[in-house]
């Protein structure tokens, strides 16, 4: 029986083990979005509680880590919306669909400024793809 199956059966230790397996990546994601350790801890606490309550909603269509990252991401975005809603829209960040030499050059300039210049969504993508290694 997997940790996820055990957690679904109410095993708190199995759920804790599942969280420990993904905690480093979840912390990285939450910190990059929120840029504040206290806010990160609050958001992770909320996200992990949501995950516990939503164990039955996970059908195994993706890895359990991917499912948990999505919960952490949406919880962090909710925290940002409550604290600083204008940060979600950053006109300096190029659209992801910008393809071609001009779009690539604009994206490169933005990345050269550093992740702090990116909007919340793009910082999260950077962490998930480059930091954690998700496709």
NORCORPE-V902900 format. One line per field, one symbol per residue. burial: I if it has 9 or more other ideal C-beta (glycine too) atoms within 8 Angstrom, else O. Layout:
burial=???
This chain:
burial=OOIIOIIOOOOOOIIOIIIOOIOOIIIIIIIIIIOOOOIIOIIIOIIIOIIIOIIOOIOOOOOIIIIIIOIIIOIIIOIIOOOOOOIIOIOOIOOOOIOOOOIIOIIOOIOOOOOOIIIIOIIIIIIIIOIIOOO
